[in-house]
Amino acid sequence: MAVHVAQRAFRFTPEQLFDLVVDVERYPAFVPWWEAARVVRREADAYMTDQVVSLKVIRQRFTSRTTFRRPDWIEVRAADGLFKAFLLRWEFQRAGTDDCAVDLTVEFQFKSRRLSKIAEVITGESVKVLMHSFEHEAERRYHGDGAAHAPGLATAPVIAPHGAAT
């Protein structure tokens, strides 16, 4: 199973970043490979989403189940047959008055070995792009239109396959 971990500090509150990440239906507007996302069922602390992602040679439609506890964490798991295993977990830790440390863990294994091998090669870079996409959208959403705030990015990302030295 491929596992990638990214850690980053942002000058946004955990509540702001949580609200940005939980808003999956807006991903196609700012995440390069997210073609579509539609919430099909909502509950108090969860929702089901139909999505289409296209990442280089991989284009897939899948359904996910997202659970969350605002503003601490969001966990996304595959809810259909495309994946043998899939987990995307965001954790938000307050780091000062208006700062937040974000941990993102991506674990997956496709049912198809061929698809898994292709995805393993491109996922590390994709996790980096995902973090940058959310950084830029947070800047636009929370610091745009002349709002008086410090720049959003506090530190550079640390990204490596799980278990590798960074």
MINULUM-237348 format. One record per residue: residue in three letters; z, y, x of N, C-alpha, C in turn; residue number from 1. Coordinates in pm, 1 decimal. Atoms other than C-alpha are relative to their C-alpha. Layout:
martor,n.w,n.v,n.u,ca.w,ca.v,ca.u,c.w,c.v,c.u,mimar
ALA,Z,Y,X,Z,Y,X,Z,Y,X,NUM
...
END
This chain:
martor,n.w,n.v,n.u,ca.w,ca.v,ca.u,c.w,c.v,c.u,mimar
MET,0.0,-117.8,84.7,0.0,0.0,0.0,0.0,123.8,89.0,1
ALA,5.0,-126.2,-73.4,-87.7,348.4,128.3,113.2,90.2,-48.0,2
VAL,-108.5,-92.4,32.0,205.3,591.7,142.7,-17.8,123.2,87.5,3
HIS,9.9,-127.0,-72.2,175.5,958.3,238.6,112.0,91.0,-48.8,4
VAL,-109.6,-90.3,31.2,458.1,1211.4,252.5,-33.6,137.2,55.0,5
ALA,19.2,-138.5,-44.0,427.5,1590.3,270.7,126.9,76.6,-32.4,6
GLN,-117.4,-84.3,19.9,711.8,1835.8,312.3,-40.3,142.4,34.1,7
ARG,38.8,-138.7,-21.4,681.3,2209.9,285.2,104.8,91.7,-61.7,8
ALA,-90.4,-100.7,55.6,894.5,2516.9,228.2,-84.5,113.6,-57.8,9
PHE,71.4,-107.3,67.9,778.0,2784.8,-15.9,96.5,111.4,-35.5,10
ARG,-80.5,-113.3,46.2,905.4,3130.2,-108.1,-21.9,20.8,-148.9,11
PHE,0.3,-0.2,145.7,913.8,3046.3,-474.7,123.9,-76.8,-41.8,12
THR,-116.5,73.6,47.8,1199.3,2918.7,-685.1,-40.4,-142.0,-40.4,13
PRO,30.9,134.3,49.4,1224.1,2549.7,-777.4,-55.6,3.3,-142.7,14
GLU,47.2,-9.9,138.4,1171.8,2653.0,-1141.5,-147.5,40.3,-4.4,15
GLN,140.0,-42.4,-2.4,845.0,2832.5,-1058.7,-91.1,-113.8,44.2,16
LEU,84.4,108.4,-50.1,706.9,2541.5,-857.0,-1.9,-118.3,-96.0,17
PHE,-3.7,106.5,100.0,821.5,2285.6,-1111.7,-96.4,32.7,-114.4,18
ASP,86.3,-38.6,112.1,647.0,2478.9,-1391.8,-147.6,-6.9,37.1,19
LEU,137.8,7.6,-47.2,329.0,2498.2,-1185.7,-47.2,-145.2,6.3,20
VAL,39.6,139.4,-19.4,322.6,2127.0,-1100.8,-2.7,-76.8,-131.8,21
VAL,-5.1,74.3,126.3,415.0,2004.5,-1449.6,-116.1,38.1,-93.3,22
ASP,108.4,-52.3,84.1,123.1,2203.6,-1599.0,-133.9,-66.2,34.5,23
VAL,113.2,81.8,-44.2,-133.2,1925.1,-1538.0,-132.9,42.8,-61.9,24
GLU,126.2,-36.1,64.2,-390.7,2055.6,-1784.7,-71.3,115.5,69.3,25
ARG,63.5,-109.4,-75.6,-455.2,2354.1,-1555.8,-50.7,-44.0,138.0,26
TYR,43.7,47.1,-132.1,-521.1,2141.3,-1243.4,-149.3,18.0,24.8,27
PRO,143.6,-13.8,-28.5,-901.4,2144.2,-1287.0,-40.3,141.4,43.7,28
ALA,32.2,-137.7,-38.2,-895.4,2523.7,-1238.7,32.9,31.0,146.0,29
PHE,-37.5,-35.8,-136.3,-736.1,2510.9,-892.3,12.1,-116.3,98.2,30
VAL,-0.2,115.1,-91.4,-730.1,2156.0,-748.0,-144.4,-48.3,11.0,31
PRO,144.1,22.1,-15.2,-1078.1,2090.2,-602.8,-56.1,-127.1,-63.4,32
TRP,58.5,125.3,47.0,-1126.3,1727.0,-706.8,45.2,-39.3,-140.9,33
TRP,-47.2,33.1,134.7,-949.4,1736.1,-1045.0,-102.2,50.4,-99.7,34
GLU,105.6,-39.0,92.6,-1232.9,1734.3,-1296.1,50.7,24.3,-141.5,35
ALA,-50.8,-14.0,136.8,-1033.0,1695.4,-1617.7,141.2,-53.9,-8.9,36
ALA,-135.8,48.2,28.0,-678.2,1652.6,-1743.7,36.2,43.3,-141.1,37
ARG,-35.1,-28.9,138.7,-567.9,1628.5,-2104.6,124.8,-78.8,-36.0,38
VAL,-123.2,65.9,45.2,-216.1,1555.8,-2224.8,-27.6,-57.1,-138.0,39
VAL,29.5,67.4,127.0,-250.7,1301.3,-2504.3,125.4,-31.2,-81.7,40
ARG,-126.1,21.9,71.9,118.3,1253.8,-2593.1,113.0,68.2,76.7,41
ARG,-114.6,-68.6,-60.8,429.7,1463.4,-2526.8,130.0,-52.0,-57.7,42
GLU,-136.8,32.7,39.0,796.0,1370.1,-2535.1,89.1,106.3,62.8,43
ALA,-91.7,-101.8,-51.3,1106.4,1571.4,-2443.0,-4.6,11.5,152.3,44
ASP,-3.9,-2.1,-146.5,1102.2,1471.9,-2075.8,-110.9,-86.2,61.6,45
ALA,110.7,82.4,-48.7,766.0,1296.0,-2037.3,-128.0,35.9,-74.7,46
TYR,128.3,-10.7,69.1,396.2,1303.6,-2123.8,-99.3,-97.7,60.1,47
MET,110.4,87.0,-41.6,85.8,1085.8,-2102.9,-123.5,87.6,17.1,48
THR,116.7,-81.8,-29.6,-231.6,1230.5,-1950.4,-121.0,-87.1,29.1,49
ASP,128.5,56.6,-38.7,-595.1,1121.8,-1942.8,-60.2,94.7,102.4,50
GLN,48.1,-83.8,-109.3,-751.7,1245.4,-1618.0,-127.5,-56.7,61.6,51
VAL,114.4,40.5,-79.8,-1068.9,1236.5,-1412.7,12.9,70.3,134.1,52
VAL,-1.4,-55.2,-134.9,-1054.7,1282.4,-1036.1,-122.9,-49.9,73.9,53
SER,118.0,33.9,-78.5,-1348.6,1284.9,-797.4,27.5,43.9,143.2,54
LEU,-38.7,-25.9,-138.2,-1263.3,1258.1,-428.2,-100.5,-67.7,91.8,55
LYS,109.8,49.8,-84.2,-1564.9,1221.0,-199.3,-76.3,-109.6,-73.2,56
VAL,78.4,107.2,62.1,-1712.4,879.4,-291.8,71.6,-65.6,-117.3,57
ILE,-77.6,61.6,108.4,-1441.4,795.0,-548.0,4.1,95.3,-118.4,58
ARG,-12.9,-76.2,124.5,-1469.6,918.9,-906.4,60.7,-95.1,-102.4,59
GLN,-70.2,91.5,89.2,-1220.7,767.2,-1145.7,65.5,73.0,-116.5,60
ARG,-73.7,-43.1,118.7,-1083.1,817.8,-1492.9,122.9,-90.4,-8.3,61
PHE,-119.7,81.7,15.7,-724.6,703.8,-1544.3,101.0,70.8,-88.6,62
THR,-108.1,-52.1,82.4,-419.7,752.0,-1760.6,128.7,-9.2,80.4,63
SER,-127.7,0.8,-71.4,-82.7,847.3,-1617.3,113.3,34.1,-96.4,64
ARG,-122.8,-35.7,72.1,272.1,876.1,-1746.3,84.0,83.7,95.3,65
THR,-78.8,-92.4,-80.4,468.1,1172.3,-1614.5,138.7,12.8,-61.4,66
THR,-138.2,-24.0,41.4,847.0,1190.7,-1633.3,54.0,110.3,89.8,67
PHE,-50.4,-113.0,-78.6,1053.3,1484.2,-1512.1,140.9,39.6,-39.7,68
ARG,-127.9,-66.6,25.9,1385.8,1662.6,-1485.5,-10.9,139.1,61.2,69
ARG,18.5,-137.9,-44.5,1342.1,2038.5,-1464.8,130.2,53.4,56.3,70
PRO,109.9,-27.9,-92.4,1361.1,2184.4,-1202.3,0.5,-91.9,122.1,71
ASP,-26.4,83.6,-117.7,1447.0,1890.4,-973.5,-114.7,-89.6,44.5,72
TRP,102.4,95.5,-41.1,1162.5,1638.0,-981.0,-101.2,-25.8,-110.7,73
ILE,106.9,44.3,89.1,837.3,1520.3,-1137.8,-52.7,-129.7,59.2,74
GLU,49.4,128.8,-47.3,718.5,1160.5,-1116.3,-117.5,-43.4,-87.5,75
VAL,121.3,40.4,69.4,367.8,1043.9,-1208.2,-30.6,-144.0,39.4,76
ARG,35.3,140.8,-23.7,281.8,674.8,-1245.9,-125.4,-32.2,-80.2,77
ALA,118.9,45.7,72.0,-45.4,509.1,-1342.8,43.3,-79.2,-121.6,78
ALA,-34.5,69.2,123.8,-41.8,379.7,-1696.6,-116.7,-85.6,-49.3,79
ASP,111.7,85.2,39.8,-366.6,182.8,-1698.2,-35.7,-96.0,112.6,80
GLY,32.9,109.1,-89.6,-545.2,-93.2,-1509.7,-70.3,33.9,129.1,81
LEU,71.7,-36.8,-121.5,-716.3,103.8,-1230.3,80.5,-31.6,126.2,82
PHE,-85.4,15.3,-116.5,-420.1,79.9,-992.3,85.7,-125.8,-9.2,83
LYS,-101.6,104.7,-9.9,-210.5,-211.2,-877.2,136.0,69.8,5.1,84
ALA,-121.1,-82.5,-8.6,50.3,56.0,-794.5,-42.2,144.9,21.5,85
PHE,27.5,-142.3,-19.5,50.9,437.2,-816.4,125.6,79.0,-30.1,86
LEU,-114.4,-89.4,17.2,329.9,690.5,-770.3,-29.5,130.5,71.5,87
LEU,6.6,-133.6,-57.9,315.0,1063.4,-711.4,131.9,65.0,-38.4,88
ARG,-132.5,-54.7,29.0,664.2,1214.2,-679.9,18.1,133.9,70.3,89
TRP,-31.7,-133.0,-49.4,746.1,1583.6,-637.2,150.6,19.3,-11.6,90
GLU,-142.1,-35.8,5.0,1101.0,1689.6,-546.2,14.0,144.2,45.7,91
PHE,-17.4,-142.1,-25.6,1214.2,2052.8,-547.4,146.7,26.6,31.1,92
GLN,-137.2,-30.0,-42.4,1526.1,2163.8,-356.3,12.4,149.3,27.4,93
ARG,-22.9,-142.0,-25.9,1659.3,2518.1,-365.7,36.9,17.3,147.3,94
ALA,-25.1,-27.6,-142.1,1661.7,2664.2,-12.9,18.6,150.5,15.8,95
GLY,-21.1,-144.2,1.5,1806.6,3011.3,-56.5,-22.9,52.1,-141.0,96
THR,10.4,-60.0,132.6,1783.8,3252.5,-347.4,-135.1,-24.6,-66.0,97
ASP,134.5,12.2,57.9,1406.7,3244.4,-400.4,-89.3,-95.0,77.8,98
ASP,78.5,93.6,-80.5,1296.3,2964.4,-166.1,20.1,-142.2,-51.1,99
CYS,-4.1,137.3,47.0,1223.5,2600.2,-231.4,-61.4,-93.0,104.1,100
ALA,55.9,105.6,-83.6,1174.1,2291.9,-15.5,-62.4,-102.4,-93.7,101
VAL,73.1,93.5,85.3,913.8,2059.2,-165.4,-31.3,-125.8,79.4,102
ASP,38.8,130.0,-55.8,877.0,1689.7,-87.2,-98.2,-62.1,-97.8,103
LEU,100.5,67.8,80.8,565.2,1516.9,-214.1,-25.1,-137.0,60.8,104
THR,26.4,137.5,-43.6,530.2,1139.0,-189.8,-113.1,-55.9,-86.0,105
VAL,112.4,62.2,68.8,205.0,964.8,-278.3,-7.8,-144.6,47.4,106
GLU,11.9,143.3,-29.3,197.3,583.8,-294.9,-103.2,-57.1,-95.4,107
PHE,97.9,59.8,90.1,-95.9,388.8,-427.7,-62.2,-124.1,60.4,108
GLN,81.9,114.4,-37.1,-290.0,68.5,-419.3,-91.2,-28.6,-118.9,109
PHE,96.5,33.1,104.2,-607.2,15.7,-619.2,-6.4,-151.2,-15.8,110
LYS,21.5,143.5,18.6,-677.4,-323.9,-768.0,-114.5,-47.6,88.3,111
SER,113.5,32.1,-85.7,-1003.8,-318.5,-572.4,36.2,26.1,146.3,112
ARG,-29.4,-18.3,-143.2,-949.1,-375.1,-197.1,-93.9,101.5,62.7,113
ARG,99.6,-92.6,-55.6,-1269.7,-187.2,-116.5,37.4,144.4,-32.6,114
LEU,-40.4,-133.0,42.4,-1156.5,116.8,-315.6,128.0,43.0,71.2,115
SER,-124.5,-31.7,-71.6,-810.4,100.3,-154.1,-27.6,41.4,143.9,116
LYS,32.1,-31.9,-139.9,-959.1,103.1,196.7,-63.7,137.6,11.4,117
ILE,64.6,-132.0,-1.7,-1179.4,404.7,120.5,103.6,107.7,-26.3,118
ALA,-99.7,-99.3,37.8,-891.6,591.0,-42.7,102.3,23.3,110.5,119
GLU,-96.8,-15.4,-108.5,-653.3,525.0,248.4,-51.5,96.1,106.4,120
VAL,60.2,-85.0,-103.2,-894.1,702.9,484.2,5.2,146.9,-39.7,121
ILE,9.8,-140.4,39.9,-919.2,1019.4,277.4,127.2,57.7,-62.4,122
THR,-117.7,-48.6,71.4,-574.9,1044.3,117.4,86.6,94.4,82.6,123
GLY,-82.5,-89.7,-81.2,-387.9,1205.1,409.4,-49.6,142.9,-7.0,124
GLU,58.8,-133.3,9.9,-626.7,1500.7,408.5,11.3,52.2,-143.2,125
SER,-8.2,-40.3,140.5,-620.5,1507.2,27.7,139.1,51.0,-35.7,126
VAL,-137.0,-46.2,24.6,-240.8,1543.4,22.6,17.1,141.0,56.4,127
LYS,-5.5,-133.4,-60.8,-275.3,1842.2,256.1,-71.6,102.1,-89.0,128
VAL,75.6,-88.7,88.8,-539.5,1997.8,28.9,77.6,24.2,-129.2,129
LEU,-78.8,-14.2,122.1,-318.2,1932.7,-274.4,110.7,103.5,18.6,130
MET,-107.3,-97.0,-27.0,-26.2,2123.3,-118.6,-56.2,141.4,11.3,131
HIS,61.6,-132.6,-13.1,-255.7,2413.4,-23.0,-47.1,53.2,-134.8,132
SER,45.7,-41.7,132.7,-402.5,2421.9,-374.2,115.6,54.6,-82.6,133
PHE,-116.1,-46.6,75.2,-57.4,2454.8,-527.4,56.9,128.0,60.1,134
GLU,-45.3,-124.4,-64.5,40.6,2718.9,-271.0,-81.7,118.3,-48.8,135
HIS,87.7,-110.0,40.7,-260.8,2934.3,-358.1,15.1,32.5,-148.6,136
GLU,-19.0,-24.9,143.5,-211.8,2889.9,-732.7,135.3,65.6,-25.2,137
ALA,-131.2,-64.7,15.4,158.5,2980.5,-700.9,-8.9,147.7,38.7,138
GLU,20.5,-140.4,-40.4,58.4,3297.3,-513.4,-69.3,77.1,-111.1,139
ARG,75.9,-67.5,104.9,-193.0,3384.9,-784.1,85.6,18.1,-125.1,140
ARG,-74.8,-1.0,125.6,36.0,3299.2,-1074.4,124.9,86.2,7.0,141
TYR,-130.3,-65.1,-6.4,365.1,3444.6,-949.8,4.0,128.2,82.7,142
HIS,-1.2,-119.0,-84.2,277.0,3708.5,-691.7,-123.3,85.7,-20.2,143
GLY,121.4,-76.9,25.8,-54.6,3832.1,-826.4,30.5,125.8,-78.1,144
ASP,-10.3,-122.0,80.3,-117.4,4160.6,-1005.9,105.0,97.3,52.2,145
GLY,-86.9,-100.3,-60.6,90.0,4364.6,-759.0,148.2,-28.3,-9.7,146
ALA,-143.0,31.8,6.5,419.9,4183.7,-811.4,61.8,13.6,138.4,147
ALA,-66.8,-24.4,-127.7,667.9,4272.7,-538.8,76.2,-123.8,44.1,148
HIS,-61.6,121.6,-51.8,744.0,3946.8,-358.5,-46.3,-22.1,142.4,149
ALA,40.0,39.8,-135.3,732.4,3804.6,-7.7,-114.0,-100.5,-9.9,150
PRO,106.0,100.5,1.7,436.9,3580.9,90.5,55.8,-135.9,-39.4,151
GLY,-44.3,126.8,55.4,455.0,3233.9,-68.0,27.2,-108.6,100.5,152
LEU,-14.1,110.9,-93.0,422.9,3008.3,233.9,102.0,35.5,106.7,153
ALA,-103.9,-27.0,-98.5,731.8,2987.2,452.7,-23.2,-77.6,129.0,154
THR,22.0,80.9,-118.7,639.2,2705.6,691.0,-125.1,-83.5,-15.9,155
ALA,117.1,87.1,3.2,348.6,2482.2,781.6,38.3,-137.4,-51.8,156
PRO,-31.6,132.3,53.9,323.4,2139.1,621.3,20.7,-102.8,109.3,157
VAL,-13.4,117.5,-85.3,433.3,1816.3,781.6,-54.3,-114.9,-81.8,158
ILE,65.6,104.4,78.1,200.3,1540.4,666.3,-32.5,-116.1,91.1,159
ALA,30.9,118.6,-79.1,176.0,1187.1,794.3,8.3,-121.7,-89.4,160
PRO,-19.7,125.2,72.9,130.6,835.9,664.5,145.1,-41.6,14.8,161
HIS,-139.9,42.6,-0.6,471.9,692.9,576.0,28.1,-88.5,121.9,162
GLY,-39.6,79.3,-115.6,644.5,557.2,884.3,-61.6,47.5,130.6,163
ALA,61.1,-50.7,-121.6,425.3,747.7,1131.3,79.3,119.2,50.9,164
ALA,-69.4,-114.7,-57.8,571.5,1002.6,1369.6,-77.2,126.5,-33.2,165
THR,65.6,-127.2,29.6,502.6,1366.8,1282.2,19.4,96.3,114.4,166
END
